[in-house]
Amino acid sequence: MKAQPNAPCPCGSRQKYKKCCRRYHLGALAPDALTLMKSRYSAYAFEQADYIIATTHPSSPEYTDDTAQWKKEIVAFGRHTEFIRLEIVEHTPKEKEAFVHFKAHLSSGILEEKSRFVFEKGRWLYAGKEG
């Protein structure tokens, strides 16, 4: 789905996209791992592949140097998936590392994950699934 500034933000904030996750997709740094997680969910929903790539740590198993193919996969996922609701189960913040356990309610079912985030060089990055 293409991002519309006045659309409800997919992250569940009950705000318009332009007042919520859009600022991060345009370059603002997420202040914490939870915000980054929510903005990444919105980025998948709105096919913001560059944001997903830019906020993924190189040590993540999902990271690849083949960004052209990676972008295609992100966009295809967004186009073929309805993002119904994001449920935060638990957020465990620490100074340089944080975990967010979430359930993404999608048209294909529920994706449940405990994600690991790291704070590096002044910004939070997705490092992969815990475990």
C-alpha positions in Angstrom: 0.0 0.0 0.0 1.3 3.4 -0.9 1.8 5.8 2.0 -0.8 8.5 2.3 0.1 11.3 4.8 -3.5 11.6 6.1 -4.0 7.8 6.4 -4.0 6.2 9.9 -0.5 5.1 10.8 -0.3 1.3 10.7 1.8 1.2 13.9 -1.4 1.6 15.9 -0.8 5.0 17.4 -4.2 6.3 16.3 -2.4 9.2 14.7 -2.2 10.2 11.1 0.9 8.8 9.3 2.2 12.3 8.7 2.2 12.9 12.5 3.6 9.6 13.4 6.0 7.2 11.6 6.5 9.3 8.5 9.1 11.5 10.2 11.3 8.4 10.7 10.8 7.2 7.1 12.0 10.7 6.0 15.2 10.5 8.1 14.5 11.3 11.7 16.2 8.9 14.1 14.0 6.7 16.3 14.5 7.7 19.9 14.3 4.1 21.2 13.9 0.5 20.0 10.2 0.4 20.5 9.7 3.4 18.2 12.0 1.9 15.6 10.1 -1.4 15.7 6.8 0.4 15.2 8.2 2.5 12.4 9.6 -0.6 10.7 6.1 -2.2 10.8 4.7 0.9 9.2 7.5 0.8 6.6 6.7 -2.7 5.6 3.0 -1.8 5.3 3.9 1.2 3.2 6.6 -0.5 1.1 9.3 1.8 2.4 12.1 -0.7 1.5 14.9 1.9 1.9 13.9 2.5 5.5 13.9 -1.2 6.3 17.4 -1.6 4.7 18.8 1.5 6.4 17.6 0.4 9.9 18.8 -3.2 9.7 22.2 -4.0 11.3 24.7 -5.7 9.0 25.0 -8.6 11.5 21.3 -9.4 11.1 20.6 -12.7 9.2 18.2 -10.7 7.0 20.8 -8.3 5.9 22.2 -8.7 2.4 24.5 -6.7 0.1 22.1 -7.4 -2.8 19.9 -4.4 -2.0 18.1 -4.5 -5.3 16.7 -8.0 -4.7 16.1 -7.1 -1.0 14.0 -4.1 -2.0 12.0 -6.2 -4.4 11.2 -8.7 -1.7 10.2 -6.0 0.8 7.9 -4.3 -1.7 6.4 -7.6 -2.8 5.7 -8.5 0.8 4.0 -5.1 1.4 1.9 -5.3 -1.7 0.6 -8.8 -1.0 0.0 -8.4 2.7 -2.7 -6.6 4.6 -1.3 -5.2 7.8 -4.2 -5.5 10.2 -2.8 -4.7 13.6 0.5 -4.5 15.6 0.4 -5.8 19.1 3.3 -5.1 21.5 3.6 -8.0 24.0 6.7 -6.8 25.8 9.4 -4.1 25.5 12.7 -4.7 27.4 14.8 -1.5 27.0 18.4 -1.3 28.0 21.1 1.3 27.2 22.7 -0.3 24.2 20.4 -3.2 23.5 16.7 -3.7 23.6 14.1 -6.4 22.9 10.6 -6.0 21.6 8.2 -9.0 21.6 5.4 -8.3 19.2 2.6 -10.0 17.2 1.9 -8.6 13.8 -1.6 -9.5 12.7 -1.4 -9.9 8.9 -3.7 -11.2 6.3 -1.6 -14.3 6.1 -1.8 -14.9 9.9 0.0 -13.8 13.0 3.7 -13.2 12.9 5.1 -13.4 16.4 8.7 -12.4 17.1 11.0 -11.2 19.9 13.2 -8.8 18.0 16.7 -7.6 19.2 17.8 -4.1 18.6 21.2 -2.5 19.2 22.2 1.1 19.7 25.2 1.9 17.6 26.8 5.1 16.3 23.9 7.2 17.7 21.0 5.2 16.3 18.9 2.1 16.9 19.1 -0.8 14.5 17.2 -4.0 14.1 19.7 -6.9 14.8 17.4 -9.9 14.2 15.2 -12.3 16.1 16.2 -13.3 19.6 17.2 -16.9 20.0 
